[in-house]
Amino acid sequence: MAGIVQSTQAYESWLRGQLGADLVEGDLLRKHMKMRSSSFSFLRATYWRFSETILDICPDAAAAPKVLAIGDTHLENFGTWRDVEGRLVWGANDFDDAAVMPYALDLIRLTASALLAVTEGGPPAQTIAASVLTGYLRALQTPAPIILERDHKWLRKALTLPDSERRAFWDKFAGLAPGEKPASSAYAGALDASLPPGHAAYFPKPRTAGTGSLGRPRFIAYTDWRGGPVLREAKAMLQSAWSLAHAPDDRAIHAVEIATSNMRSPDPHYRLIGSVLVRRLSPSSTKIEIDGNSDLLLSPDMLDLMGFEIGNCHANDPAAADAILRDLKARKPGWLVEDAKAAAAQIGAEQKTWSHAS
């Protein structure tokens, strides 16, 4: 198997072939810097590498029942949105690499990300894995969207922005600079199609965001509609890195399929237009990042809820959920912490190799 440097070069060559002149080369350099900064950031930036290596690291996972899974699970892949009823909902909010794969991989990757984020004095690995698995099992048996309007007051409090941060949010997007070249018709058309009729004129502007998706073009539409600001984002979507490695003929983009599954209350503005994903951005669409919030993200309650949300996604197919429950009963105690430790160790080793080589 190729090493991390060669693997990165090969994957980025594939990106160039897919995106052509739309590829944002400067963002690839930003991604390389993030890959050097920490093992957690390296995990976030390299889902394609996880896809290539994980079944060698955790071979028992290959036999687990397959479901349409999130793929790129990690501590920061959860946030809020408003559903069709205007309710504040929390859950997984990045499905760029959703694909059909062994269910256990979503759990292993989330748990490995937590192990890589733990600092001295943080929760032990057994506690992390047990919290994730407890929530997951509960969702397989009784799945339900995570609505914050009435329940989970502790999480709603952590995610609600004060007025100063809400103003800063809008000011940040209002102040984005125009790009060096205009957005192509695919992105401009997707933004237009996602906005309400009668919106004010606007000019699509490029945006840099994310970690694993750096290099893919993103554009935003910031405009006014009926007395207030409106914001949309359009982002290039590509074949899942999992499918690329394991099912290359599956070129379908599964993001909307899993995001709108029966056990979730989705964002009605989350849409795929051609190969461009559009979504609404607002101060109600927030997530908790690890910097400055590790105690919250690594708390048993939060890890339990993350596991529960993964279960919501997997429970869309009742037959698959039943097969998963049978598989979990047959697994040896401690399998998740053992596999997550192995995955985290491999990721940490490759991050060191990358830092020394690049």
C-alpha positions in Angstrom: 0.0 0.0 0.0 1.2 3.5 -0.8 2.4 5.7 2.0 0.6 8.9 3.1 2.6 11.2 0.9 2.0 9.1 -2.2 -1.7 8.6 -1.2 -2.2 12.3 -0.9 -0.7 13.0 -4.3 -2.8 10.4 -5.9 -6.1 11.6 -4.3 -5.3 15.2 -5.2 -4.6 14.2 -8.8 -8.1 12.6 -8.8 -9.6 15.8 -7.4 -7.9 17.8 -10.2 -9.3 15.4 -12.8 -12.8 15.8 -11.3 -12.9 19.6 -10.7 -10.5 20.9 -13.4 -10.1 24.6 -13.3 -12.6 24.9 -10.4 -10.2 23.2 -8.0 -9.0 25.8 -5.4 -5.2 25.1 -5.2 -4.7 27.5 -2.4 -7.1 25.6 -0.2 -5.1 22.4 -0.7 -2.1 24.2 0.8 -4.3 25.2 3.8 -5.3 21.5 4.1 -1.7 20.4 4.1 -1.0 22.9 6.9 -3.9 21.6 9.0 -2.7 18.0 8.4 0.6 19.1 10.1 -1.1 20.8 13.0 -2.5 17.9 15.0 -3.6 14.3 14.6 -7.2 15.3 15.1 -7.0 17.8 12.2 -5.2 15.2 10.2 -8.1 12.8 10.7 -10.5 15.5 9.6 -8.5 16.2 6.5 -7.9 12.7 5.2 -11.1 10.7 5.0 -9.9 9.2 1.7 -6.9 7.7 3.6 -9.1 6.3 6.3 -11.2 4.6 3.5 -8.0 3.1 2.0 -6.6 1.8 5.3 -9.3 1.1 7.9 -10.1 -2.5 6.8 -6.4 -3.4 7.1 -6.3 -1.8 10.6 -9.7 -3.3 11.7 -10.3 -6.3 9.6 -13.2 -7.6 11.7 -15.2 -4.5 10.6 -15.4 -5.8 7.0 -17.9 -8.5 8.0 -20.3 -6.1 9.8 -23.7 -5.5 8.2 -23.7 -2.7 5.6 -25.8 0.4 5.7 -25.9 3.8 4.1 -23.5 5.5 6.6 -22.2 9.0 7.3 -18.6 7.9 6.5 -16.7 11.0 7.7 -17.8 10.9 11.3 -15.8 12.9 13.9 -16.5 15.2 16.9 -17.0 18.3 14.8 -19.4 16.8 12.3 -22.5 17.7 14.3 -24.5 21.0 14.4 -27.9 22.6 14.3 -30.4 23.7 11.7 -34.1 24.7 11.5 -36.5 22.1 10.2 -39.6 22.7 8.1 -41.5 23.6 11.2 -38.9 26.1 12.3 -37.7 23.9 15.2 -34.1 23.9 16.2 -32.6 20.5 15.4 -29.2 19.0 16.2 -27.4 16.2 14.5 -24.8 15.2 11.9 -24.5 18.0 9.4 -21.9 16.8 6.8 -22.7 13.9 4.6 -20.2 14.6 1.8 -18.8 11.1 2.0 -22.0 9.1 2.8 -21.9 5.7 1.2 -22.9 2.1 1.8 -20.3 0.5 4.1 -20.0 -1.6 7.3 -22.0 0.2 10.0 -19.1 -0.2 12.5 -16.9 2.3 10.7 -19.0 5.3 11.7 -18.6 4.3 15.3 -14.9 3.5 15.0 -14.1 6.8 13.3 -16.1 8.9 15.8 -14.5 7.2 18.7 -11.0 7.4 17.2 -11.5 11.2 16.7 -12.4 11.5 20.4 -9.3 9.6 21.4 -7.1 11.9 19.3 -8.8 15.0 20.8 -8.3 13.9 24.5 -5.7 15.8 26.4 -4.3 15.0 29.9 -7.1 14.6 32.4 -9.7 13.8 29.8 -12.0 10.8 29.9 -10.5 7.3 29.5 -10.9 5.5 26.2 -13.3 3.0 27.7 -15.7 5.7 28.9 -15.6 7.4 25.4 -16.4 4.1 23.6 -19.1 3.1 26.1 -20.8 6.4 25.8 -20.9 6.3 22.0 -22.1 2.7 21.9 -24.8 3.3 24.5 -26.3 6.1 22.5 -26.1 4.1 19.3 -27.8 1.1 20.7 -30.6 3.2 22.1 -31.2 4.8 18.7 -31.3 1.5 16.9 -34.1 0.4 19.3 -36.0 3.8 19.5 -34.8 6.2 16.9 -35.9 9.8 17.0 -34.8 13.2 15.7 -32.9 15.3 18.2 -35.2 18.4 18.6 -33.9 21.1 20.9 -37.0 23.3 21.2 -38.1 21.5 24.4 -35.6 18.8 25.3 -31.8 18.8 25.8 -31.7 22.2 27.4 -28.0 21.8 28.2 -27.2 21.4 24.5 -29.5 24.2 23.4 -27.8 26.6 25.9 -24.3 25.6 24.6 -25.3 26.3 20.9 -27.3 29.5 21.2 -25.2 32.5 20.1 -25.3 35.8 22.0 -26.3 38.9 20.1 -22.7 40.0 19.6 -21.8 36.7 17.9 -24.9 36.8 15.7 -23.9 40.3 14.5 -20.4 39.0 13.9 -21.7 36.1 11.9 -23.6 38.4 9.4 -20.8 40.9 9.3 -18.3 38.2 8.3 -20.3 37.1 5.3 -21.2 40.6 4.3 -17.5 41.4 4.2 -16.3 38.5 2.1 -14.2 39.7 -0.9 -15.2 39.0 -4.5 -13.3 36.1 -6.1 -10.7 36.5 -8.8 -13.1 34.9 -11.3 -16.9 34.7 -11.2 -18.7 31.6 -10.1 -19.5 29.2 -13.0 -23.0 28.7 -14.1 -23.4 25.5 -12.0 -22.8 27.4 -8.7 -24.5 30.6 -9.7 -27.6 28.7 -10.9 -27.8 26.5 -7.8 -27.6 29.6 -5.6 -30.4 31.3 -7.6 -32.6 28.2 -7.4 -32.2 28.0 -3.6 -33.2 31.6 -2.8 -36.7 32.9 -2.2 -38.4 34.8 -5.0 -38.0 38.5 -4.9 -34.6 38.6 -3.2 -32.3 41.5 -3.8 -29.5 41.3 -6.3 -26.2 39.8 -5.1 -22.9 38.6 -6.5 -21.7 35.1 -5.6 -18.5 35.2 -3.6 -16.1 32.3 -2.8 -15.8 31.0 0.7 -13.1 28.9 2.4 -14.4 26.5 5.1 -14.1 23.0 6.4 -11.1 20.8 6.5 -11.6 17.6 4.5 -13.4 19.5 1.7 -10.7 22.1 1.2 -9.9 22.3 -2.4 -13.5 22.0 -3.5 -15.1 25.4 -4.6 -17.7 27.0 -2.3 -19.7 30.1 -3.1 -22.1 32.0 -1.0 -25.1 34.3 -1.9 -25.6 37.0 0.7 -28.6 39.1 -0.1 -31.7 40.7 1.5 -35.3 39.5 1.4 -38.3 41.1 3.1 -36.4 43.2 5.5 -33.5 41.0 6.5 -30.4 39.1 5.4 -30.5 35.8 3.6 -27.5 33.5 3.1 -27.0 30.4 1.0 -23.9 28.3 0.3 -23.2 26.2 -2.8 -20.5 23.5 -2.6 -19.1 21.1 -5.1 -19.9 17.4 -4.4 -18.0 14.4 -5.6 -18.1 10.7 -5.4 -17.6 9.5 -1.8 -14.0 8.6 -1.0 -15.3 5.3 0.4 -17.0 4.4 -2.9 -13.9 5.6 -4.8 -11.8 3.0 -2.8 -14.3 0.2 -2.5 -17.1 0.6 -5.0 -15.8 2.8 -7.8 -18.9 2.1 -10.0 -21.0 3.8 -7.3 -20.7 7.4 -8.3 -24.0 8.5 -6.8 -23.9 11.3 -4.3 -25.8 10.0 -1.2 -25.7 13.1 1.0 -29.4 14.2 0.6 -30.6 10.6 0.8 -29.1 10.1 4.3 -29.8 13.7 5.5 -33.5 13.3 4.7 -33.9 9.8 6.0 -37.0 8.8 8.0 -35.4 9.1 11.4 -34.3 12.7 11.1 -36.0 16.1 10.8 -33.9 17.6 8.0 -33.2 21.1 6.9 -35.6 21.8 4.0 -33.0 24.0 2.3 -30.4 21.2 2.1 -30.6 20.2 -1.6 -28.5 18.7 -4.4 -28.8 20.6 -7.7 -26.8 18.7 -10.2 -23.6 18.0 -8.5 -23.8 21.1 -6.3 -25.0 21.0 -2.7 -26.8 24.0 -1.5 -27.8 24.8 2.1 -28.9 27.7 4.2 -26.4 29.3 6.5 -27.5 31.3 9.6 -26.7 31.8 13.3 -29.1 28.9 13.9 -26.8 26.6 11.9 -24.0 26.3 14.4 -21.6 23.6 15.6 -19.3 23.2 18.5 -15.6 23.1 17.6 -13.0 21.3 19.7 -10.8 24.3 20.4 -12.0 25.7 23.7 -14.8 23.2 24.0 -13.1 19.9 24.5 -14.7 19.3 27.9 -18.2 19.6 26.4 -17.5 17.6 23.2 -15.9 14.8 25.2 -18.5 14.6 27.9 -20.4 11.4 28.2 -23.7 13.1 27.5 -22.4 14.6 24.2 -20.7 11.4 23.1 -23.9 9.5 23.9 -25.9 11.9 21.8 -23.4 11.6 18.9 -23.8 7.8 19.0 -27.5 8.2 19.1 -27.5 10.4 16.0 -25.4 7.8 14.1 -28.0 5.3 15.1 -30.7 7.5 13.8 -29.0 7.5 10.4 -28.5 3.8 10.4 -32.0 2.9 11.6 -33.6 4.3 8.5 -33.7 0.6 7.3 -35.4 -1.5 10.0 -34.0 -4.7 8.5 -30.5 -3.3 8.6 -31.1 -2.1 12.2 -32.1 -5.6 13.3 -29.0 -7.1 11.6 -26.8 -4.6 13.3 -28.3 -5.4 16.7 -27.6 -9.1 16.1 -24.0 -8.3 15.0 -23.4 -6.2 18.1 -24.6 -9.0 20.4 -22.1 -11.3 18.8 -19.1 -9.0 19.1 -16.6 -9.4 21.9 -16.7 -6.9 24.8 -14.4 -4.0 24.2 -14.3 -4.3 20.4 -15.0 -0.6 19.8 -12.4 0.7 22.1 -9.9 -1.8 20.7 -10.6 -0.9 17.1 -10.7 2.9 17.8 -7.3 2.7 19.5 -5.8 0.9 16.6 -7.3 3.4 14.1 -6.1 6.4 16.2 -2.6 5.0 16.5 -2.4 4.6 12.7 -3.7 8.1 12.1 -1.2 9.5 14.7 1.7 7.7 13.0 0.8 8.9 9.6 0.4 12.4 10.8 3.9 12.3 12.1 5.2 11.0 8.8 3.3 13.7 6.9 4.7 16.4 9.2 8.3 15.3 8.7 8.0 14.7 5.0 6.0 17.9 3.9 
